[in-house]
Amino acid sequence: MKKWKNFRNITALIVTAVMLFLLPEGHCLKVNADEPVTYAVKYLADQGEWCYQENSSTFDDTVASWQVYQLQEVLKAGDTVVVYNDTTADVTLDLGSTRFTNLTVSTSAFTIINTGGVQDCYILSNSSCAVNGNIANAHVYDNSLVNFGNNIQELRIHCNDKITSSVGCGGTVGHLYAPSDTLPRTFYDLYDFQAGSLIIDQDGDLNTPDWKYSREPSSQPGGQPTPQPEAQQPEMQQPAAQPTPAAPADSDDEYDAVPKTGERNPALWLICFGILCMSGSIGLRLKSQNDKM
């Protein structure tokens, strides 16, 4: 009889656990993606290397920082990176293969920045740099010298009474837009530049043959440049080749890799069903023994 009572207590605990498991969301795994982080990255001449600080858009020389190779390991889609180089050293910054949300550049010496792709890129006034990696939206401000190594969907050049930035692109440009911020005038509103063809010199002149871009948006899906009969046209000297990083990882793929709320695990259901069957079998055996006693 005592064994029977102990069995009933154990069975009650098991049934309670199963009921809790069956409650809404009781069998769900919840994992939240990390929040976006802003990193300030600066070239430190005294150390001769790039360092970064977390959760800040400005670099504080009085605060501890970490070597940039560690940033390559933690940088993820959705993050923001602000790059500073106020030295006279022409250097290269490798941000890895992650495609992130925002890149802002403020440099005095020519700086090459390798990325896995950027959603929004801002080249601040008086900066000198090259940015490698596909870019969705690129903004170039006054008196900048910049060369983009890969494709750009939207390129906007900010200017006042004239264009004072020198811009080149080794990839395609879906749309070039250069309105004046002070005059009722738009310097450029052009589409579908072929790869390596967009060159704007320091005087603001577009040095691209007419047949290598369009004055109207492309009707092709995805905004791809309209094919041009290059064989019938004289070839233009291409700018120096830029290092091309590996194809950027899609941020949607990284998000899909995170377990989502509400995903059921069939194995857990089978385990619970097995426990119930085992409990019933043991209970019937003990009851039979008690009846014989």
C-alpha positions in Angstrom: 0.0 0.0 0.0 2.9 2.3 0.8 4.4 1.7 -2.6 1.1 2.6 -4.2 1.0 5.9 -2.4 4.6 6.7 -3.4 3.8 5.9 -7.0 0.7 8.2 -6.9 2.9 11.1 -5.6 5.5 10.6 -8.3 2.8 10.3 -11.0 1.2 13.5 -9.8 4.5 15.4 -10.2 5.1 14.0 -13.7 1.5 14.9 -14.8 2.0 18.5 -13.4 5.2 18.9 -15.3 3.5 17.7 -18.5 0.6 20.1 -18.0 3.0 23.0 -17.5 4.8 21.9 -20.7 1.5 21.9 -22.6 0.6 25.4 -21.6 0.8 28.1 -24.3 4.4 29.0 -25.0 5.5 26.5 -22.4 7.3 24.5 -25.0 8.7 27.4 -27.0 12.3 28.6 -27.2 12.8 32.3 -27.2 16.0 33.9 -28.4 16.2 37.7 -29.1 18.8 39.0 -31.6 21.3 41.4 -30.1 20.7 45.1 -30.3 22.7 47.2 -32.9 25.9 48.6 -31.5 27.9 51.7 -32.6 31.7 51.5 -32.8 34.2 54.3 -33.1 37.3 53.3 -34.9 40.5 55.4 -35.0 44.0 55.0 -36.3 46.4 55.7 -33.5 49.8 57.0 -34.8 51.6 56.4 -31.5 50.6 52.8 -31.5 50.7 52.3 -35.3 47.4 50.5 -35.4 43.6 50.8 -35.5 41.7 50.6 -32.3 38.0 50.8 -31.5 35.6 51.8 -28.7 32.1 50.3 -28.2 28.8 52.1 -27.8 30.2 55.5 -29.0 30.2 57.5 -32.2 33.2 59.5 -31.1 36.6 58.2 -30.1 37.9 59.3 -26.7 41.7 59.1 -26.5 41.5 59.1 -22.7 39.4 55.9 -22.5 40.6 52.4 -23.0 40.3 50.9 -26.5 40.8 47.5 -28.2 42.6 46.4 -31.3 40.5 46.3 -34.4 40.9 42.6 -35.1 38.6 42.0 -32.2 36.0 44.2 -33.9 35.9 41.9 -36.9 34.8 39.1 -34.6 31.9 40.9 -33.0 30.7 43.2 -35.8 27.3 42.1 -37.1 24.5 43.2 -39.4 22.7 46.3 -38.0 25.8 47.8 -36.4 27.2 51.3 -37.1 30.9 52.1 -37.6 32.5 55.6 -37.5 36.0 55.8 -38.8 38.6 58.4 -37.9 42.1 59.1 -39.2 43.4 62.5 -38.3 47.0 61.6 -39.0 49.1 62.0 -42.1 49.5 58.2 -42.5 47.9 56.5 -45.5 46.6 53.3 -44.0 44.1 50.4 -44.6 41.3 49.4 -42.4 39.8 45.9 -42.7 36.4 45.6 -41.2 35.9 41.9 -42.2 33.2 40.4 -44.4 30.1 41.4 -42.4 27.5 43.6 -44.1 26.5 46.3 -41.6 24.1 49.1 -41.5 26.0 52.4 -41.3 29.5 53.5 -42.1 30.6 57.1 -41.5 34.1 58.2 -42.6 36.1 61.3 -41.4 39.7 61.1 -42.5 42.5 63.6 -43.4 45.0 61.1 -44.9 44.0 58.7 -47.6 42.4 55.6 -46.0 41.3 52.4 -47.6 38.4 50.7 -45.9 37.4 47.2 -46.7 33.9 46.0 -45.8 31.5 43.2 -46.5 29.0 45.8 -47.7 27.1 48.7 -46.2 23.5 49.9 -46.2 24.2 53.6 -45.7 27.7 55.2 -46.2 28.5 58.8 -45.3 31.8 60.4 -46.5 32.1 63.6 -44.4 33.5 66.9 -45.7 37.3 67.0 -46.4 37.7 63.3 -46.2 40.0 61.2 -48.4 39.3 57.5 -48.7 38.5 54.4 -50.7 35.6 52.2 -49.6 35.3 48.6 -50.9 32.1 46.7 -50.6 28.6 47.0 -52.2 26.7 50.0 -50.9 22.9 50.7 -51.0 23.1 54.5 -50.3 26.2 56.6 -50.5 26.5 60.2 -49.4 29.5 62.4 -50.3 30.0 65.8 -48.7 32.0 68.9 -49.8 35.7 68.8 -50.6 36.0 65.0 -50.4 38.1 62.6 -52.4 36.6 59.2 -52.6 36.7 56.1 -54.7 34.1 53.4 -54.3 35.4 49.9 -55.3 32.1 48.1 -55.8 28.5 48.7 -56.8 26.3 51.6 -55.5 22.5 51.7 -55.8 22.1 55.4 -54.9 24.9 57.9 -54.9 24.2 61.4 -53.7 26.8 64.2 -53.8 26.0 67.1 -51.4 27.1 70.5 -52.6 26.3 74.3 -52.6 26.9 76.5 -55.6 29.2 73.9 -57.2 30.5 70.3 -56.8 33.8 70.3 -54.9 34.2 66.6 -54.4 36.1 64.2 -56.6 34.3 60.8 -56.9 35.0 57.6 -58.7 33.4 54.2 -58.7 34.9 50.9 -59.8 31.4 49.2 -59.9 28.1 50.1 -61.3 26.0 53.1 -60.1 22.2 52.8 -60.2 21.5 56.5 -59.7 23.7 59.6 -59.4 21.9 62.6 -57.8 23.7 65.9 -57.1 21.3 68.7 -56.1 22.5 72.1 -54.8 21.7 72.7 -51.2 21.6 76.5 -51.7 20.5 77.0 -55.4 17.4 75.8 -57.3 19.6 73.6 -59.4 20.4 69.9 -59.8 23.9 69.2 -61.3 23.4 65.6 -62.0 20.4 63.2 -62.0 21.6 60.2 -64.0 21.1 56.5 -64.0 22.7 53.1 -64.8 26.4 53.8 -64.9 28.4 50.9 -66.3 31.1 49.4 -64.1 34.1 51.6 -63.7 32.7 54.4 -65.7 31.7 57.0 -63.1 34.4 59.6 -62.7 33.8 63.2 -61.3 36.9 65.3 -61.2 37.8 68.0 -58.6 36.1 70.6 -60.7 32.8 68.8 -60.5 32.9 67.7 -64.2 31.5 64.3 -65.1 34.2 62.5 -67.2 31.9 59.6 -68.4 30.9 59.1 -72.0 27.2 59.5 -72.6 26.7 55.9 -73.8 27.9 54.6 -70.5 25.0 55.9 -68.5 21.3 56.8 -69.0 19.3 60.0 -68.4 16.2 57.9 -67.5 15.7 55.1 -65.0 16.2 51.6 -66.3 13.0 49.6 -67.0 14.8 46.3 -66.2 14.0 44.5 -63.0 16.4 45.3 -60.1 17.6 48.5 -61.7 20.3 46.8 -63.7 22.1 48.9 -66.3 20.8 48.7 -69.8 23.3 46.8 -72.0 25.3 49.1 -74.3 26.9 48.2 -77.6 30.4 48.7 -76.3 32.0 47.0 -79.4 30.9 50.0 -81.5 32.3 52.6 -79.1 35.8 53.7 -78.3 37.1 52.2 -75.0 37.8 54.5 -72.1 40.8 53.9 -69.9 39.6 52.3 -66.7 40.7 53.5 -63.2 43.2 51.5 -61.3 41.7 48.2 -60.0 40.5 48.2 -56.4 40.7 45.2 -54.2 37.4 43.4 -54.2 36.2 41.8 -51.0 34.3 38.6 -50.8 30.6 38.7 -51.6 28.7 40.2 -48.6 26.7 38.0 -46.4 22.9 38.7 -46.5 21.6 40.1 -43.3 18.4 38.2 -43.7 20.3 34.9 -43.7 21.9 35.9 -40.4 18.5 36.8 -38.9 17.0 33.5 -40.1 19.8 31.6 -38.3 18.5 32.9 -34.9 15.9 30.5 -33.4 12.5 32.2 -33.5 9.7 32.3 -30.9 7.1 29.6 -31.2 9.1 26.8 -32.7 7.9 23.4 -31.3 10.2 20.4 -30.7 8.4 17.1 -31.7 11.0 15.1 -29.7 9.8 16.7 -26.4 6.2 15.6 -27.2 7.3 12.0 -27.8 9.3 12.0 -24.5 6.3 13.2 -22.5 4.1 10.6 -24.2 6.6 7.9 -23.3 6.7 9.0 -19.7 2.9 8.8 -19.4 2.8 5.3 -20.9 5.6 4.1 -18.6 3.8 5.6 -15.6 0.6 3.8 -16.5 2.3 0.5 -17.0 4.1 0.7 -13.6 0.9 1.8 -11.9 -1.1 -1.2 -13.2 1.7 -3.6 -12.1 1.8 -2.2 -8.6 -2.0 -2.2 -8.3 -2.0 -5.9 -9.4 0.5 -6.8 -6.7 -1.5 -5.0 -4.0 -4.6 -6.8 -5.1 -2.9 -10.1 -4.7 -1.6 -9.1 -1.2 
